[in-house]
Amino acid sequence: MATLLSVQGVCAGYDKADVLHDVSLTVDSGTITCILGSNGSGKSTLIRTILGLTPPRRGQVMFDGAELTGMPTHRIIATGIACIPEGRKVFPKLSVVENLRLGAYQEPDAGKIAARLAQVFGIFPRLAERAAQIAGTMSGGEQAMLSIGRGMMGEPRLLLIDEPSLGLSPRLVKENFQVIRRINELGITVLLVEQNVHQTLAIADHGYVLSQGGVVASGSAQELTENAEVRAAYFG
């Protein structure tokens, strides 16, 4: 299986303090790979480093064989990476369809944008029903759908999803994870950054556990589920 994203020996942080210490990981094309870790483990800094928002002090980030290190964020996005940010971050004063269209801002072809809208509405019928609704008036679960749909509008090869379970009820969390699996079945590679270990390992192919800025465990979802240290830390 081909490697789509590769992070090798990355150290990154803020001011003079490193948050990530020699982090290495790979994401294979067509898979769901997860990054597990508690608050303060370095997950957010890792996302920022991949997206070029916090450039690495050492190491490199590669996407489909090309180096991203040092590239500005808008060019990194243009290579085929989309990010669904923590806390959803919809544009609250714009309608559902306006939010979605902003996800395709780099696509000049109106026909392709229409086809992508149809695909998103097929996955999220509720968004189709509420296409004209102002996003800020929607429920948290609906905004979560909108945020994922907006990410898909860029037709990414890699969808980076940050804490999709945050602030949602258990029922909506389960629905969200089913949607992530369905998106992956469409051929989109997913990098899922989460604290919800049970739901994440149920859909992931491979995973890494971050703690204090370093990778402390990695393996298949099955191996991580059976890992004694991971069980002690996350399953009680």
SERO-4910 file (N, C-alpha, C, O; in steps of 0.05 Angstrom, whole numbers):
BEGIN
 pado doro    nc1    nc2    nc3   cac1   cac2   cac3    cc1    cc2    cc3    oc1    oc2    oc3
  Met    A     17    -24      0      0      0      0     18     25      0     37     27     15
  Ala    A     11     45    -17     28     68    -20     24     87      4      2     91     14
  Thr    A     47    100     12     46    120     33     37    146     21     48    155      1
  Leu    A     16    159     33      6    184     23     19    207     39     28    227     27
  Leu    A     18    205     65     30    226     83     52    213    100     49    192    111
  Ser    A     74    227    101     97    218    118    107    241    135    114    262    124
  Val    A    108    237    161    120    256    179    145    242    191    142    221    203
  Gln    A    168    254    187    193    240    195    210    258    213    219    279    205
  Gly    A    214    249    238    233    262    257    226    290    263    244    307    266
  Val    A    200    297    265    191    324    268    193    334    297    183    321    315
  Cys    A    206    357    300    206    372    325    194    399    319    201    412    300
  Ala    A    175    407    335    161    433    330    150    443    357    145    428    375
  Gly    A    146    470    358    135    481    382    131    511    379    129    522    357
  Tyr    A    131    525    402    125    553    402    146    568    419    155    557    439
  Asp    A    154    592    410    176    606    423    200    588    424    210    578    404
  Lys    A    211    583    448    235    566    450    229    538    459    247    521    461
  Ala    A    203    532    464    196    506    475    186    487    454    168    494    438
  Asp    A    198    464    452    188    443    434    164    429    446    164    422    470
  Val    A    143    425    430    120    409    438    121    381    427    115    362    440
  Leu    A    130    379    401    134    353    388    163    346    389    181    362    383
  His    A    169    321    397    196    311    399    201    287    382    192    265    388
  Asp    A    214    291    359    222    269    341    198    251    333    200    227    336
  Val    A    176    264    324    152    249    317    154    239    288    160    254    270
  Ser    A    149    213    285    149    201    258    123    184    256    116    169    274
  Leu    A    110    187    233     86    170    227     81    170    197     90    188    183
  Thr    A     66    150    189     58    149    160     28    144    159     16    130    176
  Val    A     16    154    137    -12    149    131    -13    136    104     -6    149     84
  Asp    A    -23    112    102    -25     98     76    -50    106     61    -71    111     73
  Ser    A    -47    108     35    -69    115     17    -93     97     21    -89     72     21
  Gly    A   -117    108     23   -141     93     25   -149     83     53   -169     70     56
  Thr    A   -133     90     73   -138     80    100   -150    102    118   -151    125    111
  Ile    A   -159     93    142   -164    111    164   -142    107    184   -140     86    196
  Thr    A   -126    128    188   -105    127    208   -112    146    231   -122    168    225
  Cys    A   -109    138    256   -117    155    278    -92    163    294    -72    149    297
  Ile    A    -95    187    306    -76    197    326    -91    200    352   -109    216    354
  Leu    A    -84    184    371    -97    184    397    -79    199    418    -55    198    416
  Gly    A    -92    212    437    -77    225    457    -95    243    473   -115    254    463
  Ser    A    -87    247    498   -103    265    516    -96    294    510    -78    300    494
  Asn    A   -110    312    523   -104    341    521    -75    346    529    -66    335    549
  Gly    A    -61    362    513    -33    368    520    -13    348    509     11    350    514
  Ser    A    -22    329    494     -4    308    483     11    317    459     31    304    451
  Gly    A      2    339    446     15    348    422     -1    345    396      9    350    374
  Lys    A    -26    335    399    -42    329    375    -47    355    358    -44    354    334
  Ser    A    -55    376    371    -61    401    357    -36    412    343    -37    422    321
  Thr    A    -13    411    356     12    420    345     20    403    321     30    414    301
  Leu    A     14    377    322     20    360    299      3    368    275     13    369    252
  Ile    A    -23    374    279    -40    383    257    -29    409    246    -28    412    221
  Arg    A    -22    428    263    -12    453    254     14    450    238     19    465    219
  Thr    A     30    431    246     55    426    232     50    414    204     63    423    184
  Ile    A     32    395    202     25    384    176     14    405    157     21    405    133
  Leu    A     -2    424    168    -14    445    152      4    469    147     -4    488    134
  Gly    A     28    468    158     47    491    154     42    515    172     54    535    168
  Leu    A     23    512    191     17    535    209     39    538    231     44    560    240
  Thr    A     50    515    239     73    515    258     95    499    245     97    475    248
  Pro    A    113    513    230    134    498    215    152    482    234    158    492    256
  Pro    A    160    459    225    178    443    242    206    455    244    216    467    225
  Arg    A    218    452    268    245    461    272    265    440    260    286    447    250
  Arg    A    257    415    262    273    394    250    253    374    238    230    373    245
  Gly    A    263    357    219    247    337    207    233    346    182    236    369    173
  Gln    A    217    329    170    203    336    146    175    324    144    169    303    156
  Val    A    158    337    129    131    328    123    129    324     93    134    343     78
  Met    A    121    300     84    119    293     56     90    285     50     77    271     66
  Phe    A     80    294     27     53    286     18     55    276    -11     62    291    -29
  Asp    A     49    251    -14     50    238    -40     77    242    -53     79    247    -77
  Gly    A     98    239    -37    125    240    -47    137    268    -50    161    271    -55
  Ala    A    121    289    -46    131    316    -48    133    329    -20    117    324     -3
  Glu    A    154    345    -16    159    357     10    140    380     15    138    398     -2
  Leu    A    127    380     38    110    403     46    125    422     64    116    445     67
  Thr    A    147    413     77    161    430     96    169    456     84    181    458     63
  Gly    A    161    478     97    167    505     88    147    516     68    149    540     60
  Met    A    128    500     60    108    510     41     86    525     55     78    517     77
  Pro    A     75    547     44     53    562     57     28    545     58     24    528     41
  Thr    A     11    551     78    -13    534     83    -31    532     58    -41    510     53
  His    A    -36    554     44    -55    553     22    -44    534      0    -60    522    -14
  Arg    A    -18    532     -3     -7    514    -23     -9    485    -14    -12    467    -30
  Ile    A     -6    481     12     -9    454     24    -37    444     19    -41    421     11
  Ile    A    -57    461     24    -85    454     19    -89    447    -10   -104    429    -17
  Ala    A    -76    462    -28    -80    458    -57    -69    431    -66    -76    422    -88
  Thr    A    -50    419    -50    -40    393    -58    -60    370    -55    -57    349    -66
  Gly    A    -82    376    -40   -103    356    -36   -108    348     -7   -118    326     -2
  Ile    A   -102    366     11   -107    362     40   -129    381     49   -128    405     44
  Ala    A   -149    370     63   -170    387     75   -171    381    105   -166    358    113
  Cys    A   -176    402    121   -177    399    150   -205    406    160   -216    427    154
  Ile    A   -217    388    176   -242    393    190   -233    401    219   -226    384    235
  Pro    A   -235    427    225   -223    436    251   -239    428    275   -263    422    274
  Glu    A   -225    426    297   -238    421    323   -259    443    329   -254    466    323
  Gly    A   -282    435    339   -303    454    345   -319    464    321   -334    483    323
  Arg    A   -315    451    298   -331    454    274   -325    480    258   -320    478    234
  Lys    A   -326    503    271   -317    528    258   -332    534    232   -319    540    211
  Val    A   -358    532    232   -373    541    208   -375    571    207   -369    585    227
  Phe    A   -382    582    184   -386    611    182   -415    616    190   -433    611    175
  Pro    A   -419    627    215   -446    627    226   -467    644    212   -491    639    214
  Lys    A   -458    665    198   -476    684    186   -482    677    156   -497    691    143
  Leu    A   -469    655    147   -474    647    119   -492    623    119   -494    608    139
  Ser    A   -506    618     97   -524    595     94   -508    569     91   -484    570     88
  Val    A   -522    547     93   -510    521     90   -496    519     63   -473    511     61
  Val    A   -510    526     41   -498    523     15   -475    543     11   -456    536     -4
  Glu    A   -476    567     23   -454    585     21   -429    574     35   -407    577     25
  Asn    A   -433    562     59   -411    549     73   -398    527     56   -374    526     53
  Leu    A   -415    511     43   -405    489     27   -389    499      3   -368    489     -3
  Arg    A   -400    520    -10   -386    531    -34   -359    542    -27   -340    541    -43
  Leu    A   -356    552     -2   -330    562      6   -309    540      8   -285    545      5
  Gly    A   -318    515     12   -300    493     13   -288    486    -15   -268    472    -17
  Ala    A   -301    497    -36   -292    492    -63   -280    518    -76   -282    521   -100
  Tyr    A   -269    535    -59   -261    562    -69   -239    560    -90   -235    578   -105
  Gln    A   -224    537    -90   -202    535   -110   -211    521   -136   -195    518   -154
  Glu    A   -237    514   -138   -247    501   -162   -263    521   -179   -283    531   -171
  Pro    A   -253    527   -204   -266    546   -221   -290    535   -237   -306    550   -247
  Asp    A   -291    508   -238   -311    495   -256   -338    493   -241   -340    477   -222
  Ala    A   -358    507   -250   -385    507   -237   -397    480   -237   -412    472   -219
  Gly    A   -393    465   -259   -404    438   -261   -392    419   -240   -407    402   -229
  Lys    A   -366    421   -235   -354    404   -215   -364    412   -187   -368    394   -170
  Ile    A   -367    438   -182   -378    447   -156   -406    436   -152   -412    426   -130
  Ala    A   -423    436   -173   -450    426   -171   -449    396   -165   -466    386   -149
  Ala    A   -431    381   -177   -429    352   -173   -420    346   -144   -430    327   -132
  Arg    A   -402    362   -134   -393    358   -106   -415    365    -86   -418    351    -66
  Leu    A   -430    386    -92   -453    392    -75   -473    369    -74   -483    362    -53
  Ala    A   -478    357    -97   -496    335    -99   -486    311    -83   -501    297    -69
  Gln    A   -460    306    -84   -448    284    -68   -451    289    -38   -458    271    -23
  Val    A   -445    314    -29   -447    321     -1   -476    319      8   -482    308     30
  Phe    A   -495    328     -8   -523    326     -1   -533    297     -1   -551    290     14
  Gly    A   -520    280    -17   -526    251    -16   -518    238     10   -531    220     20
  Ile    A   -495    247     21   -485    236     46   -500    249     70   -506    235     90
  Phe    A   -507    275     67   -520    289     89   -547    300     78   -548    324     72
  Pro    A   -568    284     76   -594    294     66   -605    317     83   -619    334     72
  Arg    A   -598    319    108   -607    341    125   -596    368    115   -610    388    117
  Leu    A   -572    368    105   -561    392     94   -575    401     69   -579    425     64
  Ala    A   -584    381     53   -600    388     29   -626    401     37   -635    420     24
  Glu    A   -639    390     58   -664    401     67   -661    429     77   -680    445     76
  Arg    A   -637    436     88   -633    462    101   -613    479     86   -598    494     98
  Ala    A   -611    475     60   -591    489     44   -591    519     48   -570    532     47
  Ala    A   -615    531     52   -616    560     55   -615    570     84   -614    594     89
  Gln    A   -613    551    103   -613    559    131   -586    571    139   -565    563    128
  Ile    A   -587    591    156   -563    604    166   -549    585    185   -561    574    204
  Ala    A   -523    581    180   -508    560    194   -508    563    224   -508    544    239
  Gly    A   -507    589    233   -506    594    262   -531    586    277   -530    584    302
  Thr    A   -553    581    263   -578    574    276   -581    543    277   -602    533    287
  Met    A   -562    528    267   -564    499    267   -554    487    293   -540    499    308
  Ser    A   -562    462    298   -553    448    322   -524    440    319   -513    442    297
  Gly    A   -512    432    341   -483    424    340   -479    401    321   -459    400    307
  Gly    A   -497    381    321   -495    358    304   -496    366    274   -482    356    257
  Glu    A   -515    385    268   -518    394    240   -493    410    232   -484    408    209
  Gln    A   -482    426    250   -458    441    243   -434    422    239   -417    427    222
  Ala    A   -434    399    253   -413    379    249   -415    368    221   -394    364    208
  Met    A   -439    362    212   -444    352    185   -434    373    165   -420    366    145
  Leu    A   -441    398    170   -434    419    151   -404    423    149   -393    427    127
  Ser    A   -390    420    172   -361    423    172   -347    401    156   -329    406    141
  Ile    A   -357    376    159   -346    354    144   -353    357    114   -336    353     97
  Gly    A   -378    365    108   -386    370     81   -369    391     67   -362    388     44
  Arg    A   -364    412     81   -347    434     70   -319    424     64   -308    432     43
  Gly    A   -308    407     81   -282    396     76   -282    379     51   -262    379     36
  Met    A   -304    364     46   -305    347     23   -308    363     -3   -302    352    -25
  Met    A   -318    387     -2   -322    403    -26   -296    409    -41   -297    416    -65
  Gly    A   -274    408    -27   -248    412    -40   -238    387    -55   -216    388    -66
  Glu    A   -254    366    -54   -246    340    -66   -218    331    -56   -200    327    -73
  Pro    A   -214    330    -30   -187    324    -20   -179    294    -24   -196    277    -26
  Arg    A   -153    290    -25   -143    262    -24   -139    253      5   -140    230     11
  Leu    A   -133    273     22   -130    268     51   -148    287     67   -146    311     64
  Leu    A   -165    275     83   -183    291    100   -172    288    129   -172    266    141
  Leu    A   -164    311    140   -153    312    167   -175    321    186   -184    344    184
  Ile    A   -184    304    204   -208    310    220   -199    312    250   -189    293    261
  Asp    A   -203    336    261   -194    341    288   -217    340    308   -235    356    307
  Glu    A   -216    320    326   -235    317    348   -264    319    339   -279    336    349
  Pro    A   -273    301    321   -301    303    312   -322    297    333   -346    304    329
  Ser    A   -314    284    355   -334    277    376   -338    300    396   -356    298    413
  Leu    A   -322    321    394   -322    342    415   -349    355    417   -359    366    397
  Gly    A   -360    355    441   -385    369    446   -410    357    435   -432    370    436
  Leu    A   -409    332    425   -432    320    413   -443    298    432   -428    286    447
  Ser    A   -469    293    429   -481    271    445   -471    244    435   -462    242    412
  Pro    A   -473    223    452   -463    197    443   -476    187    417   -463    175    400
  Arg    A   -502    193    413   -516    185    388   -504    199    364   -499    186    343
  Leu    A   -499    225    367   -487    240    344   -458    232    339   -449    232    316
  Val    A   -444    226    361   -416    216    357   -416    191    340   -400    188    322
  Lys    A   -434    172    347   -436    147    332   -442    153    302   -431    141    284
  Glu    A   -462    171    298   -469    178    270   -445    190    255   -440    183    232
  Asn    A   -431    208    269   -408    221    257   -386    201    248   -375    203    226
  Phe    A   -381    181    265   -361    162    259   -370    143    236   -353    134    220
  Gln    A   -395    138    234   -406    123    211   -402    138    185   -396    127    165
  Val    A   -406    165    187   -402    182    163   -372    182    155   -366    180    131
  Ile    A   -354    183    175   -326    183    168   -318    157    154   -302    157    135
  Arg    A   -329    135    164   -324    109    150   -334    109    122   -321     99    103
  Arg    A   -358    120    118   -370    121     91   -353    139     72   -349    131     49
  Ile    A   -343    161     82   -326    179     66   -301    164     58   -292    166     35
  Asn    A   -289    148     76   -266    133     70   -272    112     48   -255    106     31
  Glu    A   -296    100     49   -304     80     29   -307     93      1   -306     79    -19
  Leu    A   -310    120      0   -310    134    -25   -282    137    -37   -279    147    -60
  Gly    A   -262    129    -22   -235    130    -32   -218    153    -20   -195    157    -28
  Ile    A   -229    167      0   -214    189     12   -199    178     37   -211    166     54
  Thr    A   -173    183     37   -156    176     60   -163    194     83   -166    219     79
  Val    A   -164    183    107   -172    199    131   -150    197    152   -140    176    159
  Leu    A   -142    221    163   -126    222    187   -143    233    209   -151    257    208
  Leu    A   -149    217    229   -169    223    249   -155    228    276   -142    210    286
  Val    A   -158    252    286   -144    260    311   -166    261    333   -185    277    331
  Glu    A   -163    244    353   -186    240    372   -177    233    400   -154    223    404
  Gln    A   -195    238    419   -192    227    447   -210    203    451   -205    187    469
  Asn    A   -231    201    435   -251    180    438   -240    154    427   -244    147    404
  Val    A   -226    139    445   -211    115    435   -229     93    425   -223     81    405
  His    A   -251     88    439   -269     65    432   -279     69    403   -276     51    387
  Gln    A   -292     92    398   -304     96    372   -282     98    350   -286     88    328
  Thr    A   -259    110    356   -238    114    336   -226     87    328   -224     82    304
  Leu    A   -219     70    347   -206     45    340   -226     26    327   -218      6    313
  Ala    A   -252     31    330   -273     14    317   -273     18    287   -281      0    272
  Ile    A   -264     42    277   -265     47    248   -237     50    236   -234     49    212
  Ala    A   -216     53    253   -189     59    242   -176     33    233   -182     11    242
  Asp    A   -157     36    213   -140     14    205   -115     13    221   -105     -9    228
  His    A   -104     36    226    -78     38    239    -78     63    257    -94     81    253
  Gly    A    -61     63    277    -61     86    295    -35     91    309    -17     74    310
  Tyr    A    -33    115    320    -10    123    336    -20    136    362    -41    149    362
  Val    A     -6    131    384    -13    144    409      9    164    416     32    158    418
  Leu    A      0    190    420     18    211    428     16    216    457     -6    216    469
  Ser    A     39    221    470     39    229    498     63    247    502     85    240    495
  Gln    A     58    270    514     79    290    519     96    295    495    121    298    496
  Gly    A     83    297    471     97    305    447    112    283    433    126    289    413
  Gly    A    109    258    441    123    237    428    105    213    422     84    210    436
  Val    A    112    197    402     96    173    396    104    151    416    127    143    417
  Val    A     85    141    432     91    121    453     80     94    445     88     74    458
  Ala    A     63     92    425     53     66    415     43     70    387     33     91    380
  Ser    A     45     49    371     33     49    344     27     21    336     38      2    347
  Gly    A     10     18    316      3     -9    306    -24     -8    293    -37     13    290
  Ser    A    -34    -32    286    -61    -34    275    -81    -28    297    -73    -28    321
  Ala    A   -105    -22    290   -126    -16    310   -129    -40    329   -132    -35    353
  Gln    A   -127    -64    319   -129    -88    336   -106    -89    356   -110    -94    379
  Glu    A    -81    -83    346    -58    -84    364    -60    -62    385    -53    -68    408
  Leu    A    -70    -39    378    -72    -18    399    -94    -24    419    -91    -18    443
  Thr    A   -115    -37    410   -137    -45    428   -126    -65    448   -135    -66    472
  Glu    A   -108    -83    439    -97   -104    457    -72    -95    472    -63   -110    490
  Asn    A    -61    -71    466    -37    -62    479    -42    -56    508    -60    -41    515
  Ala    A    -27    -68    526    -32    -65    555    -30    -36    565    -47    -28    581
  Glu    A    -11    -21    555     -8      7    564    -31     24    554    -41     41    568
  Val    A    -39     19    529    -62     34    518    -87     27    533   -104     45    538
  Arg    A    -91      1    539   -115     -7    554   -115      6    581   -136     16    590
  Ala    A    -92      7    594    -91     18    621    -97     48    620   -110     59    638
  Ala    A    -87     62    600    -90     91    598   -118     99    590   -128    120    599
  Tyr    A   -130     84    571   -155     93    559   -179     76    564   -202     86    563
  Phe    A   -175     51    570   -198     33    574   -204     28    603   -225     16    610
  Gly    A   -185     36    621   -190     32    649   -186      4    659   -189     -2    682
***
